[in-house]
Amino acid sequence: MKKFGIGLLVFALAICLAVPAMAEFKPYGSMRLGLFWESHDFNDYDPSWTTDDDDSGIMVDIADITRFGAKGDISDSLYAQIELGLIGQENETGYTWATYNGDNNEVYTRLVYARWNFGGGTLTVGQDYTPVTFVSRQEGPGIFDDDNTHNQSYDLQNAFIGVGCLWDSRIPQIRLNLDNGLYVMLGQPDDPAPAGSNITTGGDRDATLPKIVVGYKFKTEGLMLNPGIAYQSYDYNDKDVGGSFDDDITSWILYLQGTLDLGTVNFRFAGHYGENLANYAISGRTNPYRNTVNSAAAYVKSDNSVEDAECWGGFIDAEFPIDPYKLRIGWGYSSSKNDAVANYDNEDELMGYYVNVKIPLTDNFSVTPEFDFWDGMKNDHNDKDPDHWYLGLLWQADF
């Protein structure tokens, strides 16, 4: 049934492309393949698949952001885009909200939206990136591609997700962008069950509001600044399954994104501060090596009071154009803290570094050598988390 549905979607896309009135609606695609040597230092941890101090090896796979689609103007005032992604053979978990067991390449929906230009701005309706998402130019795998159960996830072009980069993925939304820079988004909420000493799984989740994002994008020559605030609240009630909790779980994020182009070097940077980022569904804020408490999520204590998690972080990277190459270096940091449980109330920190060089081979074909180092730092139990490093190549062909 799933393959049949994908076939119908591709067939419908082909029909749309064949209609003369939609001549500006053009197909495109992008192949991304990685070849990386991975090294994971487990120090005090003892994963079930190895008794060594580290686990290293070669990974070659299609990145799960490989995509194909079509986009363009379908009238004087209406723009549309549809984009599907291809999961690599080795992927078992990732940022695509599903588990595919690594047994075959799988297709998933990335983007499908229409954007109406009404004169003073645009109205976007459909599944698109949210304004919260803002990525760096780090392209190798991230620290979260090993979840301590040996389920490999080859998430290339990690972009400091979980390490200063806020990744809110692509969600159904209605977004208004005014020409003066102001924007407002109402998006699909996320309502994971909160953790807690007396929380019973299987409770009732009720989202009474969508995700709400309000911001202002300022642009001038060589400079872009984008401050904003994101908010989400939902009710979780586990009384119907024998629990005693019935209350709101609220998340909020203050963020600032920016770019600065000085000609000989250009910068991308971002910073954020907020509460309960894991409940908001910011990817990468769930530490796979945590002990008892998810330090980035709300925690319900035995008296049914909610202890909120405090989260902050940011990244900065610099690109040096050296014709025809692009040299990039970057740094990212994240920290989360929840005081709910004694001895598990320390800061859970993570730091990342990268250096890469994008080398064009032809107009639409490039290879990017990259070295990444992920410093696990200290976790909520004040223990040292494992370090990871990657060295390899990202191959990309756009067509």
C-alpha positions in Angstrom: 0.0 0.0 0.0 2.8 2.4 0.8 4.6 1.7 -2.5 1.2 2.1 -4.3 0.7 5.5 -2.6 4.2 6.7 -3.6 3.5 5.6 -7.1 0.3 7.6 -7.3 2.1 10.6 -6.0 4.9 10.4 -8.5 2.3 9.8 -11.3 0.4 12.9 -10.2 3.6 14.9 -10.2 4.4 13.7 -13.7 0.9 14.8 -14.9 1.3 18.2 -13.4 4.6 18.7 -15.1 3.0 17.8 -18.4 0.4 20.5 -18.3 1.4 23.5 -20.5 -0.1 26.1 -18.1 2.4 24.9 -15.5 5.5 25.3 -17.7 7.4 27.2 -14.9 6.8 24.3 -12.5 10.2 22.5 -13.0 11.6 19.2 -11.6 14.8 19.0 -9.7 16.8 16.6 -7.6 19.9 16.3 -5.4 22.0 13.2 -4.5 24.1 13.3 -1.3 26.5 10.4 -0.4 28.9 10.3 2.5 32.0 8.3 3.0 33.2 8.8 6.6 35.5 7.1 9.1 33.6 7.2 12.5 35.2 6.9 15.9 33.1 6.8 19.1 34.9 6.9 22.5 32.7 5.2 25.1 35.1 5.7 28.1 33.0 4.7 31.2 30.1 3.4 29.1 29.8 -0.3 28.1 27.6 -0.6 25.0 26.2 -4.1 24.5 27.8 -4.5 21.1 31.5 -3.9 22.2 33.7 -4.1 25.2 36.3 -1.8 23.6 37.0 1.7 24.7 35.9 3.0 21.3 34.0 1.8 18.3 35.4 2.8 14.9 34.6 2.0 11.3 33.8 3.1 7.8 30.3 4.3 6.8 29.2 4.7 3.2 25.6 5.6 2.5 23.1 7.9 0.8 22.3 10.8 3.1 18.6 10.8 4.1 18.3 14.4 2.8 18.8 13.2 -0.8 15.7 14.5 -2.5 13.7 15.0 -5.7 10.8 17.3 -6.4 9.3 20.1 -8.4 8.8 23.8 -7.8 8.0 27.1 -9.5 5.3 29.6 -10.3 1.9 28.2 -11.2 0.4 31.7 -11.7 1.4 35.3 -11.5 0.9 35.3 -7.7 1.1 31.7 -6.6 4.3 29.6 -6.1 4.3 25.9 -5.1 6.8 23.2 -4.2 6.6 19.5 -3.6 9.7 17.5 -2.4 10.3 13.9 -1.5 13.3 12.5 0.3 15.2 9.2 0.0 16.4 7.3 3.1 19.8 5.6 2.8 20.2 1.8 3.2 22.0 2.0 6.6 19.6 4.4 8.2 17.5 3.1 11.1 16.7 6.3 13.0 16.8 9.9 12.1 15.2 13.3 11.8 12.4 12.0 9.6 10.0 11.0 12.5 10.0 7.3 11.6 12.1 4.1 11.9 12.7 2.2 8.7 14.8 -0.8 10.0 17.6 -0.2 7.6 16.3 -2.9 5.2 15.8 -0.8 2.1 15.7 2.7 0.7 12.5 4.5 1.7 10.7 7.6 0.4 9.2 10.2 2.6 7.6 13.6 2.3 9.8 16.6 2.9 7.9 19.6 1.5 4.5 20.3 0.0 3.1 23.8 0.2 1.7 26.7 -1.8 2.8 30.4 -1.3 0.6 33.3 -2.3 2.0 36.7 -2.9 -0.7 39.1 -2.1 1.3 42.3 -2.7 2.3 43.3 0.8 3.8 39.9 1.7 3.3 36.2 1.3 1.0 33.6 2.8 2.5 30.0 3.0 0.1 27.1 3.5 1.4 23.5 3.7 4.4 21.6 5.0 7.6 23.7 5.1 10.5 24.6 7.3 9.7 26.7 10.3 11.3 30.0 11.1 12.9 28.4 14.2 15.1 26.2 12.0 18.4 27.8 11.0 21.4 25.6 10.1 25.2 25.9 10.0 27.4 24.7 7.2 28.6 21.6 9.0 28.0 18.7 6.7 29.3 15.5 8.4 27.4 13.2 10.7 26.3 14.4 14.2 26.9 13.0 17.7 23.3 11.6 17.8 23.8 9.0 15.1 24.5 6.4 17.7 21.8 6.0 20.3 23.6 3.4 22.5 21.7 0.5 21.0 23.8 0.3 17.8 21.0 1.6 15.6 23.1 3.6 13.1 21.6 6.7 11.6 23.6 8.3 8.9 22.4 11.9 9.2 24.8 13.8 6.9 24.8 17.5 6.8 24.0 17.6 10.5 24.4 21.4 10.6 25.1 21.4 14.4 21.6 20.0 15.1 21.4 19.7 18.8 24.6 21.7 19.2 23.5 25.3 19.0 21.3 24.8 15.8 17.6 24.7 16.5 16.0 22.1 14.2 12.2 22.2 14.2 12.0 20.1 11.0 9.4 20.6 8.4 5.8 20.7 9.7 2.3 21.6 8.4 1.8 25.3 9.0 0.2 28.6 8.0 2.8 31.3 7.8 2.4 35.0 7.1 5.5 36.9 6.0 5.1 40.7 5.5 7.4 42.7 3.3 8.5 44.8 6.3 10.1 41.7 7.9 7.5 40.7 10.4 6.3 37.1 10.3 3.8 34.9 12.2 3.5 31.1 12.0 0.8 28.7 13.3 2.1 25.2 13.0 1.4 21.5 13.9 2.0 21.1 17.7 4.0 18.2 19.2 2.8 16.6 22.5 5.1 13.9 23.8 4.3 12.4 27.2 6.3 14.1 29.9 8.8 12.2 32.0 8.2 11.9 35.8 8.3 9.8 38.9 4.5 9.1 38.7 3.6 9.5 35.1 1.8 6.7 33.4 2.3 6.1 29.7 -0.7 6.1 27.4 -2.4 9.2 28.8 -4.6 11.7 26.9 -2.8 14.5 25.0 -4.8 17.6 24.1 -3.2 20.5 22.1 -5.4 23.5 22.5 -3.1 25.8 20.5 -0.8 25.3 17.5 2.9 26.0 17.7 3.1 29.8 17.5 6.2 31.6 16.2 6.5 35.4 15.9 9.6 37.2 14.6 11.1 40.0 12.6 13.7 39.6 9.9 15.9 42.6 9.4 18.0 42.9 6.2 20.5 45.4 5.1 23.6 45.3 2.9 25.8 42.4 4.2 23.8 41.9 7.4 20.7 39.9 8.3 19.3 39.6 11.9 16.3 37.5 12.8 15.0 37.7 16.4 11.9 35.7 17.3 10.0 33.8 19.9 8.3 30.3 19.7 5.6 29.0 22.1 3.8 25.8 22.6 1.5 24.4 25.3 -0.5 21.2 25.5 -2.4 19.3 28.2 -1.4 15.8 29.4 -3.8 13.8 31.4 -3.0 10.2 32.6 -5.9 9.7 34.9 -7.7 7.5 32.4 -4.8 5.0 32.7 -4.5 5.1 36.5 -2.3 8.2 36.9 -3.0 11.4 38.8 -1.5 14.1 36.5 -3.6 16.7 34.6 -1.8 19.9 33.7 -0.2 21.9 30.9 3.3 21.3 29.5 4.6 24.5 28.2 7.7 25.3 26.0 9.1 28.6 24.8 12.2 29.7 22.9 13.8 33.1 22.4 16.2 33.0 19.4 18.4 35.2 17.4 19.7 34.2 13.9 22.0 36.1 11.7 24.5 36.4 8.8 27.3 38.9 8.2 29.1 39.2 4.9 32.4 41.0 4.9 33.5 40.0 1.4 36.6 38.1 2.4 34.7 36.1 5.0 31.0 35.6 5.8 29.5 34.4 9.1 26.4 32.5 10.1 25.4 32.6 13.8 22.6 31.8 16.1 21.8 31.8 19.8 18.8 30.6 21.8 17.4 30.4 25.4 14.2 28.7 26.5 12.4 26.0 28.4 11.5 22.4 27.6 13.0 22.2 24.1 12.6 18.4 24.0 8.8 18.8 24.6 8.8 21.4 21.7 10.3 18.6 19.6 13.6 20.4 18.9 15.7 17.5 17.4 19.0 16.5 19.1 18.2 17.8 22.6 17.6 14.2 23.9 21.0 12.9 25.1 21.2 9.2 24.2 23.6 8.7 27.2 21.5 10.4 29.8 20.8 8.5 33.0 17.3 9.1 34.6 16.2 12.6 33.5 16.0 14.2 30.1 17.6 17.5 31.0 15.9 19.3 28.1 12.3 18.2 28.9 9.7 19.0 31.6 9.6 16.6 34.5 6.6 15.8 36.6 7.5 15.3 40.3 5.8 13.1 42.8 3.6 16.0 44.0 2.4 16.5 40.4 4.2 19.8 40.1 6.1 20.4 36.8 9.8 21.2 36.9 10.8 23.0 33.7 14.0 22.4 31.9 16.3 25.4 31.2 18.0 25.2 27.7 20.4 27.4 25.9 23.1 27.3 23.2 24.3 28.7 19.9 26.7 28.3 17.0 28.9 30.4 14.8 30.7 29.4 11.6 32.8 31.3 9.1 33.2 30.8 5.3 36.2 32.0 3.4 35.7 32.1 -0.4 39.0 31.1 -2.0 37.9 30.8 -5.7 36.8 28.2 -6.6 36.9 26.6 -3.1 35.0 27.5 0.1 36.8 27.0 3.4 34.5 26.8 6.4 35.2 26.4 10.2 32.6 26.4 13.0 31.8 25.9 16.6 28.6 25.0 18.4 27.4 24.5 22.0 24.3 23.4 23.8 23.4 23.1 27.5 20.2 21.8 29.2 19.4 21.5 32.9 16.5 20.2 35.0 16.6 20.4 38.8 13.8 17.9 39.4 15.9 15.0 40.7 18.8 15.3 43.1 22.1 14.1 41.7 20.7 14.4 38.1 20.4 18.2 38.2 23.7 19.2 36.7 24.1 20.9 33.3 24.1 18.5 30.4 26.5 20.0 27.9 27.7 19.3 24.4 30.2 21.1 22.2 31.1 20.6 18.5 33.7 21.7 16.1 34.2 21.3 12.3 36.3 22.3 9.4 35.6 21.5 5.7 36.4 22.6 2.2 33.8 22.6 -0.5 35.4 21.6 -3.8 33.4 22.1 -7.1 34.2 19.3 -9.6 31.7 20.6 -12.2 28.9 23.1 -12.2 26.6 20.8 -10.3 28.9 18.3 -8.7 31.0 18.8 -5.6 32.9 17.0 -2.9 33.5 18.3 0.6 36.2 16.9 2.8 35.3 17.5 6.5 36.6 16.8 10.0 34.2 16.9 13.0 34.9 16.6 16.7 32.1 16.3 19.2 33.0 16.8 22.8 30.5 15.0 25.0 31.5 17.2 28.1 29.6 16.5 31.3 26.0 15.1 31.6 23.2 15.7 34.1 24.9 13.2 36.5 28.2 15.1 36.3 29.8 12.2 34.4 31.9 12.7 31.2 29.9 11.8 28.1 31.7 10.0 25.2 33.6 12.0 22.5 33.1 11.3 18.8 35.0 12.3 15.7 34.4 11.9 12.0 36.7 12.3 9.0 35.4 11.9 5.4 33.8 13.2 2.3 30.4 14.4 1.3 29.6 14.0 -2.4 26.7 16.1 -3.8 25.2 16.2 -7.3 22.4 18.6 -8.0 20.2 18.2 -11.1 
